[in-house]
Amino acid sequence: MEKRYGRITGWGAYVPEKVVTNYDLENIVDTSHEWIVQRTGIYQRHVAAPNETTATMSVEAARLALQKANLAASELDLIIVATTTGDHLTPPVSSQVQHMLGATNVPAFVLVTGCTGFLYGLTTAQQFISSGAYDNILVIGAELLSRFIDWNDRSTCVLFGDAAGAFVLQASTEPCGVLGFDMGSDGSGSEHIILPATGSAEPVNAATFAEGRHYLRMNGREVFKFATRILGQTSQRSLAEAGMTLTDIDTIVPHQANLRIIQAAARSMGLPIERFLVKIHKYANTSAAAIPLAICDGLDAGEIGLEDRLLLVSFGAGLTWASAVLQMAPTTETAFAAARTASLEIAELVSA
Ligand SMILES: CC(C)(COP(=O)(O)OP(=O)(O)OC[C@H]1O[C@@H](n2cnc3c(N)ncnc32)[C@H](O)[C@@H]1OP(=O)(O)O)[C@@H](O)C(=O)NCCC(=O)NCCS
């Protein structure tokens, strides 16, 4: 079988209309715009309206991506929704999204690896395409963390925002899509980012509720140390798998959790910060949505192009990490070269 690649033919992102600035947060908790900007690089975040859910945000992003790909939802072979904040513990939000899109009977599943979810999803989708099992796959990263954070806890409530981002992958024989990847997990750090009383280990009850154990808890310093260590390591592994080095990469798209983490990654990779796509000032940390949202924003702004080689790199709850070398569309040169070879072959056949 000819080698198959997952070309990104559609992309779309959604952020809720409501913007909450750092100044707004000064009225809620003991914080300041200056502290938040200096420690995180965040200026504002988008927060979902009461009638919005992870499913509705996912559908908004997915419709844009399908429209861009010129593909009907019914033509999809698979839907993957990466999220930690699905509408319910069960049913899986992926089935709600599948139904709302009108993708009748299309298989759909949720992938829960925290902020790395979109990269895990993208890589998973790529495998289904490479194997020949499926041709058209929708991958969504969506997160509605504003409903899971304690708005009285200044150490977490300033950090997150709500959003969704989606990619459509379609089978192609031209080299593009995920060209190399790396994923990993270290559960010894599971306590560092946790929603304690939301699962079977600690079902929510009056006592857990009174203690606010249904809200996100985070050991910021430990996560910070982990992130600055792992970003460079996983990036090198993805590059090696793609047979590339950092000089082959046009832009690095890191997880958007803290500008200082991105700056530390830039220093450890020996690269200027300008090589990194940074959108954290506008959206804060939108977890599984952060990378597709940054890419959509970067494409709209003309900061990146479809033929650019991107290094996507993320870390998150678990603790998990993931990275991928991504080229959304095949290079025109490659396409020309392929066309040239084909026409030469035809010429040879004709003259023979
Ligand atoms: C959370 C984070 C911004 C905190 O920054 P930091 O420089 O590590 O700050 P510290 O936790 O050391 O806290 C320093 C002080 O600021 C205070 N502080 C914390 N949040 C504050 C806020 N929003 N406003 C003002 N002060 C705040 C702390 O209480 C502490 O005060 P103290 O020294 O009197 O105890 C940072 O650790 C971080 O980004 N970590 C990674 C988190 C992450 O990436 N999470 C997502 C994973 S996907």
The ligand as an ORCA input file, in Angstrom:
! r2SCAN-3c Opt
* xyz 0 1
  C       0.810     29.131     38.824
  C       2.005     30.008     38.527
  C       1.629     31.128     37.575
  C       2.457     30.657     39.839
  O       3.607     31.444     39.576
  P       4.863     31.354     40.564
  O       5.833     32.346     40.102
  O       5.278     29.906     40.607
  O       4.213     31.825     41.899
  P       4.217     31.041     43.292
  O       3.278     29.896     43.233
  O       5.627     30.805     43.686
  O       3.592     32.140     44.207
  C       4.288     33.343     44.514
  C       3.390     34.203     45.349
  O       2.351     34.741     44.530
  C       1.089     34.509     45.142
  N       0.067     34.370     44.101
  C      -0.370     33.234     43.505
  N      -1.325     33.546     42.601
  C      -1.464     34.877     42.638
  C      -2.284     35.777     41.937
  N      -3.163     35.376     41.019
  N      -2.175     37.087     42.207
  C      -1.292     37.535     43.126
  N      -0.493     36.726     43.839
  C      -0.576     35.404     43.584
  C       1.277     33.253     45.943
  O       0.327     33.183     46.979
  C       2.682     33.443     46.482
  O       2.627     34.288     47.587
  P       3.530     33.981     48.894
  O       4.946     34.028     48.392
  O       3.153     35.073     49.805
  O       3.109     32.624     49.339
  C       3.158     29.182     37.936
  O       3.707     28.342     38.938
  C       2.735     28.344     36.786
  O       2.332     28.840     35.740
  N       2.866     27.026     36.906
  C       2.508     26.116     35.862
  C       1.027     25.971     35.835
  C       0.549     25.314     34.572
  O       1.194     25.345     33.572
  N      -0.616     24.754     34.678
  C      -1.282     24.161     33.581
  C      -0.785     22.832     33.301
  S      -1.465     22.276     31.815
*
